[in-house]
Amino acid sequence: MSIRSSGRRTGAGAAALAIGASVLLVPTAAGTTRAEPLPPRPASAVDASLLHRAGTHVRARQGAPALPDDVSALSWLVADAGTGAVLAAHDAHRRLPPASTLKTLFALTALPHLPGSGRHTVTEAELDEVPEGSSTVGLSADHTYRVADLWRGVFLSSGNDAVHVLAAMNGGWDVTSAQMQAKARALGARDTTVVSPDGFDADGQASSAYDLAVFGRTGLADPAFAEYAATADARFPGGTNTDGSPTWTYGIENTNRLVTGQDGMGRYPGIIGVKNGYTSQAGFTLIAAARRDGRTLLATVMNPQWGGANAVYEEARSLLDWGFAASGRVDPVGSLDPPAPPAAPPAAPRSVAARAVTTGRLDVGTPMVYGLSVAFLAAVAVLTGAGVLRRRRDVP
């Protein structure tokens, strides 16, 4: 008896081998990861470039009040501190000397590292670099002060001596300058160049009405910053014990006249700070914030071109009045929010990524190993079956 192998069986074996080979070469569908495309980012209703254009910008609706016509500042801005919406602005990104309004950025940078509960003994070296003719709170070497008193010296008296001491505690003048620069960039404040952390005139030092508004808004979100900025007056230690407690005190007063109401200005209704400044190069500068009916507005004013020492406060008052009156009647012309970070690129498929980092090797994951095993076993079975048939064919 002889058994003959049919051609159909030989063809089936060849087909099985072909299938096995194809499985060996092509990964299984389960072993391939496909990245879904990211959804498109919603388009902003605000033209981010508008505030970079020269001139005055406002998008008034019907019935909106007219902008005040008594504002002579080289640069100014009015914004909603809650939403970050810029309601109106003039040359908002013009780079100008900021004077002591830059101390707001100093506080944003150093205050988290130097809480008011600490104490520090002032050294002569820390006071040596305080510029002649700059504002001071009256620190003395070899006296121990509570850090909270040093911060009150910064916010109320605009004390450059207090800034120098706190900067030394923070790692030094240059370290603090670099930290302030990095902080400004992180907040999206790209008009600011820090040379002297106290805001004193220095070559190249600059900021803008936009950046100062960003600093003021960020600071108000910190309860310690907000408390210092809103304080109208305080007692400052003239002499101290070793624990920083005063042996005698003298009065200091906030130099922001909208906060104190001094020099005929009158305290602005709802005022909550923030900081004023003056140098011969910068002229008068101011960040002012006020809250009414649950809404907080910021006005920044840089270098009024007419009027006396009160002009910066009068112009800020006019802009705040306009901002509250314009509530719900203007559309934003910009935003104080930092720009969104760029979207991450979609992840590459797993097999492609593996080939990119492993030259000359095939990415073999668990599903593919399983596919290879099945293909190998199928090929072995076919070859074994073919061998048995040949042996049986040769038996008489």
Buried (B, 14 or more C-beta within 10 A) or exposed (E): EEEEEEEEEEEBBEEBBEBBEEBEEEBBEEBBEEEEEEEEEEEEEBBEEBBBEEEEBBBBEEEBBEBBEBBBBBBBBBBBBEBBBBBBBBBBBBBBBBBBBBBBBBBBBBBEEBEBEBBBBBEEEBBEBBBEEBBBBBBBEEBBBBBBBBBBBBBBBBBBBBBBBBBBBBEEBEEBBBBBBEBBEEBBBBBBBBBBBBBBBBEEBBBBBBBBBBBBBBBBEBEBBBBBBBBBBBEBBEEBEEEBEBEEBEEBBBBBBBBBEBEEBEEBEBBBBBBBBBBEEBBBBBBBBBBEEEBBBBBBBBBBEEBEEBBBBBBBBBBBBBBBEBBEEBEBBBBBBBEEEEEEEEEBBBBEBBBEEEEEEEBBBEBBEEBBEEBEEBBEEBBEBBEEBEEEEEEE
